[in-house]
């Protein structure tokens, strides 16, 4: 890795300050928060303004907000995002941490489609594949995604009189029971599936959000019952949430602080 350029680093530090507070800053604010000389800050602010990275706030002399250039760069970045590719990278990182099978899935109708998958290295593991489709109500990723739908859309996809197919004896087949489970998932922010799609496997899942805050996917960790316990579930819930948050950040989402 080459040497970092101090002036560029400082300019980026200034831009990142706009992520906090009300999104406006003055030169004295920058001096105070970054502990930089006033002359240096003045030169950097002047340069950033000249390149449209920041602009003066109308009616507030000496205060700045982000300009159009960061928006243009962010829009170009968003155009190039590939959810499957980003999901595969994050899934690999999560799998390396827990050595269990990790999936990223999206919702299509009342089914989930797995768009990324990384296997466990254990001899006993879940057999699945990217591109596979399963009933959403039988999986942790699916229940996470269903729980994220507005009530009207959820009802349109799964009416009160819907016939829900069972994949195992533990699958939820009653729409009312499913709605109760989804309400709990919304409250916890984590979905758990215990032998509902596979009699030998349990899973946990967390939501993945895009830059608008909308849930666009879910990340799950699947574990054979021989390695499943309440303690392990708690550990994997935290890891799934962390992995989903990382993928969300890659998609441009900023969590509320």
DAMOGI-V48397 format. One record per residue. N is the residue number from 0. SS is DSSP state (~ for helix, > for strand, _ for the rest). PSI is psi in whole degrees, -180 to 180 (999 if undefined). NEAR is the number of other ideal C-beta (glycine too) atoms within 10 Angstrom. Layout:
BEGIN
n->N ss->SS psi->PSI near->NEAR
n->N ss->SS psi->PSI near->NEAR
END
This chain:
BEGIN
n->0 ss->_ psi->136 near->3
n->1 ss->_ psi->177 near->4
n->2 ss->_ psi->138 near->5
n->3 ss->_ psi->141 near->7
n->4 ss->_ psi->115 near->9
n->5 ss->~ psi->-42 near->9
n->6 ss->~ psi->-40 near->11
n->7 ss->~ psi->-42 near->10
n->8 ss->~ psi->-43 near->10
n->9 ss->~ psi->-40 near->17
n->10 ss->~ psi->-41 near->18
n->11 ss->~ psi->-37 near->13
n->12 ss->~ psi->-40 near->14
n->13 ss->~ psi->-46 near->24
n->14 ss->~ psi->-39 near->16
n->15 ss->~ psi->-19 near->10
n->16 ss->~ psi->-27 near->15
n->17 ss->_ psi->-9 near->17
n->18 ss->_ psi->-17 near->10
n->19 ss->_ psi->167 near->10
n->20 ss->_ psi->-143 near->10
n->21 ss->_ psi->6 near->9
n->22 ss->_ psi->11 near->12
n->23 ss->> psi->150 near->15
n->24 ss->> psi->153 near->22
n->25 ss->> psi->166 near->16
n->26 ss->~ psi->-42 near->18
n->27 ss->~ psi->-35 near->11
n->28 ss->~ psi->-45 near->17
n->29 ss->~ psi->-43 near->22
n->30 ss->~ psi->-46 near->16
n->31 ss->~ psi->-44 near->11
n->32 ss->~ psi->-32 near->14
n->33 ss->~ psi->-5 near->15
n->34 ss->_ psi->47 near->7
n->35 ss->_ psi->156 near->17
n->36 ss->_ psi->146 near->9
n->37 ss->~ psi->-39 near->11
n->38 ss->~ psi->-42 near->9
n->39 ss->~ psi->-45 near->15
n->40 ss->~ psi->-43 near->20
n->41 ss->~ psi->-44 near->14
n->42 ss->~ psi->-42 near->14
n->43 ss->~ psi->-44 near->23
n->44 ss->~ psi->-42 near->21
n->45 ss->~ psi->-42 near->12
n->46 ss->~ psi->-45 near->14
n->47 ss->~ psi->-38 near->21
n->48 ss->~ psi->-40 near->14
n->49 ss->~ psi->-28 near->9
n->50 ss->_ psi->11 near->11
n->51 ss->_ psi->21 near->14
n->52 ss->_ psi->-28 near->21
n->53 ss->> psi->156 near->24
n->54 ss->> psi->157 near->14
n->55 ss->> psi->142 near->15
n->56 ss->_ psi->125 near->16
n->57 ss->_ psi->131 near->8
n->58 ss->_ psi->1 near->6
n->59 ss->_ psi->79 near->11
n->60 ss->_ psi->134 near->8
n->61 ss->_ psi->-5 near->12
n->62 ss->> psi->145 near->15
n->63 ss->> psi->154 near->23
n->64 ss->> psi->171 near->15
n->65 ss->> psi->143 near->19
n->66 ss->_ psi->-166 near->16
n->67 ss->~ psi->-25 near->10
n->68 ss->~ psi->-44 near->15
n->69 ss->~ psi->-36 near->15
n->70 ss->~ psi->-42 near->11
n->71 ss->~ psi->-42 near->11
n->72 ss->~ psi->-42 near->11
n->73 ss->~ psi->-39 near->13
n->74 ss->~ psi->-41 near->9
n->75 ss->~ psi->-39 near->9
n->76 ss->~ psi->-45 near->11
n->77 ss->~ psi->-37 near->12
n->78 ss->~ psi->-30 near->7
n->79 ss->~ psi->-4 near->6
n->80 ss->_ psi->140 near->13
n->81 ss->_ psi->106 near->9
n->82 ss->~ psi->-42 near->18
n->83 ss->~ psi->-44 near->15
n->84 ss->~ psi->-44 near->11
n->85 ss->~ psi->-40 near->20
n->86 ss->~ psi->-38 near->29
n->87 ss->~ psi->-40 near->18
n->88 ss->~ psi->-45 near->15
n->89 ss->~ psi->-41 near->24
n->90 ss->~ psi->-39 near->25
n->91 ss->~ psi->-42 near->14
n->92 ss->~ psi->-43 near->15
n->93 ss->~ psi->-43 near->25
n->94 ss->~ psi->-36 near->21
n->95 ss->~ psi->-29 near->11
n->96 ss->~ psi->-43 near->14
n->97 ss->~ psi->-14 near->18
n->98 ss->_ psi->43 near->13
n->99 ss->_ psi->169 near->26
n->100 ss->> psi->132 near->24
n->101 ss->> psi->134 near->31
n->102 ss->> psi->154 near->30
n->103 ss->> psi->132 near->28
n->104 ss->> psi->157 near->30
n->105 ss->> psi->164 near->20
n->106 ss->> psi->133 near->21
n->107 ss->> psi->108 near->11
n->108 ss->_ psi->-120 near->10
n->109 ss->_ psi->15 near->15
n->110 ss->> psi->160 near->17
n->111 ss->> psi->148 near->31
n->112 ss->> psi->125 near->18
n->113 ss->> psi->122 near->21
n->114 ss->> psi->-10 near->19
n->115 ss->> psi->146 near->23
n->116 ss->> psi->138 near->23
n->117 ss->> psi->127 near->20
n->118 ss->_ psi->156 near->17
n->119 ss->_ psi->158 near->19
n->120 ss->_ psi->-4 near->10
n->121 ss->_ psi->152 near->14
n->122 ss->_ psi->-38 near->6
n->123 ss->_ psi->115 near->12
n->124 ss->_ psi->171 near->17
n->125 ss->_ psi->135 near->22
n->126 ss->_ psi->115 near->8
n->127 ss->_ psi->-177 near->17
n->128 ss->_ psi->149 near->9
n->129 ss->_ psi->140 near->17
n->130 ss->_ psi->-13 near->10
n->131 ss->_ psi->146 near->13
n->132 ss->> psi->134 near->12
n->133 ss->> psi->156 near->18
n->134 ss->> psi->128 near->19
n->135 ss->~ psi->-37 near->25
n->136 ss->~ psi->-10 near->29
n->137 ss->~ psi->-2 near->23
n->138 ss->_ psi->156 near->29
n->139 ss->~ psi->-41 near->29
n->140 ss->~ psi->-41 near->32
n->141 ss->~ psi->-44 near->26
n->142 ss->~ psi->-35 near->26
n->143 ss->~ psi->-43 near->34
n->144 ss->~ psi->-40 near->26
n->145 ss->~ psi->-38 near->25
n->146 ss->~ psi->-21 near->25
n->147 ss->_ psi->-7 near->21
n->148 ss->_ psi->148 near->16
n->149 ss->_ psi->150 near->8
n->150 ss->~ psi->-41 near->9
n->151 ss->~ psi->-41 near->7
n->152 ss->~ psi->-38 near->11
n->153 ss->~ psi->-44 near->17
n->154 ss->~ psi->-36 near->14
n->155 ss->~ psi->-35 near->10
n->156 ss->~ psi->-39 near->13
n->157 ss->_ psi->88 near->19
n->158 ss->_ psi->165 near->10
n->159 ss->_ psi->-26 near->9
n->160 ss->_ psi->17 near->6
n->161 ss->_ psi->148 near->15
n->162 ss->_ psi->110 near->7
n->163 ss->_ psi->121 near->17
n->164 ss->_ psi->148 near->11
n->165 ss->_ psi->134 near->14
n->166 ss->_ psi->-26 near->17
n->167 ss->_ psi->170 near->14
n->168 ss->_ psi->-17 near->9
n->169 ss->_ psi->-5 near->15
n->170 ss->_ psi->145 near->18
n->171 ss->_ psi->124 near->20
n->172 ss->_ psi->-7 near->15
n->173 ss->_ psi->120 near->12
n->174 ss->~ psi->-37 near->18
n->175 ss->~ psi->-42 near->9
n->176 ss->~ psi->-37 near->12
n->177 ss->~ psi->-43 near->21
n->178 ss->~ psi->-36 near->17
n->179 ss->~ psi->-42 near->12
n->180 ss->~ psi->-40 near->19
n->181 ss->~ psi->-36 near->23
n->182 ss->~ psi->-41 near->11
n->183 ss->~ psi->-38 near->13
n->184 ss->~ psi->-42 near->21
n->185 ss->~ psi->-40 near->13
n->186 ss->~ psi->-41 near->9
n->187 ss->~ psi->-29 near->12
n->188 ss->_ psi->9 near->13
n->189 ss->> psi->140 near->22
n->190 ss->> psi->142 near->29
n->191 ss->> psi->137 near->21
n->192 ss->> psi->121 near->26
n->193 ss->> psi->99 near->14
n->194 ss->_ psi->38 near->17
n->195 ss->_ psi->-24 near->25
n->196 ss->_ psi->-19 near->25
n->197 ss->_ psi->125 near->21
n->198 ss->_ psi->-11 near->11
n->199 ss->_ psi->9 near->13
n->200 ss->> psi->142 near->22
n->201 ss->> psi->156 near->25
n->202 ss->> psi->157 near->30
n->203 ss->> psi->152 near->28
n->204 ss->> psi->152 near->33
n->205 ss->> psi->155 near->28
n->206 ss->> psi->146 near->26
n->207 ss->> psi->127 near->32
n->208 ss->> psi->151 near->21
n->209 ss->_ psi->-171 near->16
n->210 ss->_ psi->-19 near->16
n->211 ss->_ psi->-6 near->9
n->212 ss->_ psi->-4 near->11
n->213 ss->_ psi->141 near->12
n->214 ss->> psi->119 near->20
n->215 ss->> psi->-11 near->19
n->216 ss->> psi->178 near->29
n->217 ss->> psi->149 near->30
n->218 ss->> psi->132 near->31
n->219 ss->> psi->157 near->31
n->220 ss->> psi->124 near->29
n->221 ss->> psi->136 near->27
n->222 ss->> psi->128 near->24
n->223 ss->> psi->148 near->18
n->224 ss->~ psi->-24 near->14
n->225 ss->~ psi->-17 near->8
n->226 ss->~ psi->13 near->16
n->227 ss->_ psi->138 near->19
n->228 ss->_ psi->168 near->11
n->229 ss->~ psi->-41 near->7
n->230 ss->~ psi->-43 near->8
n->231 ss->~ psi->-39 near->16
n->232 ss->~ psi->-46 near->18
n->233 ss->~ psi->-44 near->12
n->234 ss->~ psi->-44 near->14
n->235 ss->~ psi->-30 near->28
n->236 ss->~ psi->-44 near->19
n->237 ss->~ psi->-40 near->13
n->238 ss->~ psi->-40 near->20
n->239 ss->~ psi->-42 near->28
n->240 ss->~ psi->-41 near->17
n->241 ss->~ psi->-44 near->16
n->242 ss->~ psi->-42 near->25
n->243 ss->~ psi->-37 near->28
n->244 ss->~ psi->-39 near->18
n->245 ss->~ psi->-44 near->17
n->246 ss->~ psi->-40 near->28
n->247 ss->~ psi->-43 near->25
n->248 ss->~ psi->-38 near->16
n->249 ss->~ psi->-28 near->16
n->250 ss->_ psi->2 near->20
n->251 ss->_ psi->7 near->14
n->252 ss->_ psi->138 near->19
n->253 ss->_ psi->117 near->11
n->254 ss->_ psi->150 near->9
n->255 ss->_ psi->137 near->4
n->256 ss->_ psi->999 near->5
END
